[in-house]
Each structure stands twice: as structure tokens, then as C-alpha cells.
Amino acid sequence: MKNKWTALALLTTTQFVLILDSTIVGIALPLLGQDLRMDQEQLSWVHTAYSLVFGGLLLLGGRLSDFFGRRRVFVAGMLLFALASLLGGLASGGVLVVAMRAVQGVAAALVAPAALSLVMTIFNGDPDRDRAMGLWGAVGGVGASTGVVLGGVLTDWLGWRSVFYVNVPVGVVVAVLALSLLPHVPPSGARGFDVLGAVTSTAGLGLLMYAVVESSLPLGGLALAVLALFLVVESRSKNPLMPLSIFRKPLLRAGNTIMFLVAAAAQPLFVILTLYTQYVLGYSATEAGLSVVAISIAIALTASTLGGRFVSRFGLRATAVTGMTLITAGAVAYLRITPASTFLGTLLAPELLTGIGFGLLVVAVTIAATAEATPEEAGLASGLFNVTPQVGISIGVAALVSLATTVTGPASSPEALTAGYQAAIMASAGIAVVGLIAAIVMLPRKHAPKSLKEEAHSAV
């Protein structure tokens, strides 16, 4: 493809905006709540509505891009995202804000898997594929913390509505450029659409995300039952939404398993760190956001410059194992926190270890999770790979924040809070060790499958 790097820039920009949007609204919630007279429970739904719908619809969104065309679904999703952002910014009541955040989640669930499958299509068989995947992985590390910082700046200078309005021109421009820059991939929707599979998968994933948000075991049991029903439906469907044969692909299984574990281990560290810096060290919200910028920079630089090269030279297994080892070491180093810790003395080193490790790992597991997918399965594989970290993050954050709260107990002293955060960090390190073992056991010892070697040959 002639303009492959321009197309990649467009797609990575989109991924950056989607990840940024998961955090940018959070820092604006106090002013939003004051302006629209929303209580804390209502405000929590401004964040929850987006993540709940996004996670619940990702699998369906990925399959829709296969059936109806990736560029078509991508453009439709970006325009819907821009419209929801505009209406969210214009909202005069809390109900409309929450509703538009949910619509943003629908749009993001259409765009995210379509974008990744388009990257796979553009760089299919291309010697620069590993480098492209590295750049794709880099934006993920920058988006979340940038959202916290940018949200603070926009809210302070332009008010809470600006965190919605900022998406409008981006969404429209990206949608227009996509029509000329992105390739048209013929849809594969002639065989019919698995409506029952779509309903059960969306209901099951949505219930699972909601169960985690509400810390409800009954809801969790119901979610698992619906997901089990989904698997039964897929095993009997002539044209399944998610052919179960896709799980026979060993690299896809490995990539998604490891990504689930690292998401459950690393994202809670991000959350625990921001809580620790605010409640123990006394940082403001903006200072807390700035305190994790080192992680984002480390992820971005490592993924974009070293990740693809590591995979090309040493293979998927060595790259993933190195990444998980550094993430584990970073988690262990965080255990040194005290009520008197400083950023330079205690936090910077583990941030760099964690960031570099994640930058290496995300490239390896992204390639692993998508390498074996056929062209007809690209959207499905992308959707599945987007679902995996969403579920891992939700479960990990809910479980580890709950653990920190339990260990802290009714006390609110810096020492008690620090003890709670240390317990959560220890659990995070334990999950990271499991991820390390999974990388050693599940990924092939050899450098890479033959097809990947050919693609990666000149990535260095």
C-alpha cells in the first residue's frame, strides 16, 4: 500500500483518542457534578457507562467490521463518536451526559477492532509489520495518562464541556480522511449474521463488566451463565459470530491470556499509584496525573523504537518474557513506598521498569494474538484482543482496590493507607508472576513462526 504510514498515523491517532477518552472525563467530574447537580452515584455512571458499553460490545463490533466492511464500520463509528461528544458537551442534565457516554462506548466498540484489523490488513505480509505494531502499542501507553493531564488542563481553562467538545473535530476529520487513506476491504457478510450469538455475547460481556463495577457475585454468576450459553449457541450455529475454532490457534490463545494477566496486574498499579500520591503524599489531581507521565513515556518510546526490533531479533517468547520480568520487578520495587517517599527517590525507578516492560510486552502479545487470524477473522481477532484487556483491567482494579480498602480498614492515617496500597501492589506482583509463567509456557521457544520471521526480516 502506497500511503501505509499515513494510514497508520490516522489509525493510531484514533486509538489514542479512544484510550484518552476513557480517562479524560474523570478529572472533570467534580465540576460537571456541581454544574448539573449530580450526586456521587450519578457521577460514577459518567465513567461506568462508557467502559460498560465499550467492553460489552467489543466482540460484536469486531465481527461487524468483518461482515459489513472495516472502513465502513470505522467511519460510521467515528462519526457516531463525534456526534455523541457534541451532544454530551451540550447536555443540560446528568441523564443526557450518561446516555452520551454510553453512545461514545458504542462508537468506540465499533472503531477500536476495525482500526486494529485495518492495521493488520495494511501490513499483512509486510516486512514493516512488527514496527507498525510497535507504534500501535505505543499510543496505548500514552493515551490513559495524557487523558488525566489534558482533562485537568481543559477543565481548568475551558470548563468541563471542553473534554467532550475536543473529540468533535477529531472525529469528523478522521472520518473524512479515512475515506481516502484507508483501503476498502470487501465485507464477508453474505453468509448471514448470527443474531442470537450477538445478543448472548453482548449481554454476557455487559453483565460481566457491570458485575465487576458493582462487586456483585450474583451478577457475576449470571454473566458467566450467559457467556456459557453464548458458547453453546456458537458451537451449534452455522454462521457463528465467534467460531470456536479460533481458540485452536496457539498464538492467539497465548496473546490473549498474557494480555489479560498483564492488564489485571499493571493497570491496578496505575490506579493505586494515583491514589497513593493523592491520599498519602498530598498531590493534587493534576500533580498525580503528571506523576505517572514517566510510565507513558517509557511505554511509548519502548514500544515504538524497541518492541518490533526485539520481536524481529529475539522472537515473541523472549520479548514477552523480558517484558513480564521488568513489569514484575517494577511491581516489587513499588513495595518500597512509605508515607515519606518522594517521586525521584521511590517512584521513578519502578515507573520506568514497568513502562519499559509493558512497551516490550504489548508489541509481542499484539502480534501473537493477531498473527494467525485469516483475513476473514481479522475483525474477530481484533475484537477479542480488545475485549481481553478491558475485562482484565476491570477485574484487576476492582479486586485490588477492594483488597487495599480491606487491609486499610477504618483507619485513615498515611501509615494505614500505605499498608493497604502495599497489599494491593503485592497482589499485582503475584499476578505478574503468573503472566511471566504463561509467557514462558504458552509462547513458542523458537523465534517466531515462519510467516512472522518473513514479515519481521527487515523491520530492523
Buried (B, 14 or more C-beta within 10 A) or exposed (E): BEBBBBBBBBBBBBBBBBBBBBBBBBBBBEBBBEBBEBEEEBBBBBBBBBBBBBBBBBBBBBBBBBBBBBBBBBBBBBBBBBBBBBBBBEBEEBEBBBBBBBBBBBBBBBBBBBBBBBBBBBBEEBBBBBBBBBBBBBBBBBBBBBBBBBBBBBBEEEBBBBBBBBBBEBBBBBBEBBEEBBEEBEBBBEEEEBEBBBBBBBBBBBBBBBBBBEEBEEBBEBBBEBBEBBBEBBEEBEEBBBBEEBEEBBBBBBBBBBBBBBBBBBBBBBBBBBBBBBBBBEBEBBBBBBBBBBBBBBBBBBBBBBBBBBBBBBBBBBBBBBBBBBBBBBBBBBBBBEEEBEBEEBBBBBBBBBBBBBBBBBBBBBBBBBBBBEBEBBBBBBBBBBBBBBBBBBBBBBBBBEBBEEBBEEEEEBEBBBBBBBBBBBBBBEBBBBBBBBBEEBBBEEBBBEEBEEBBEEBE
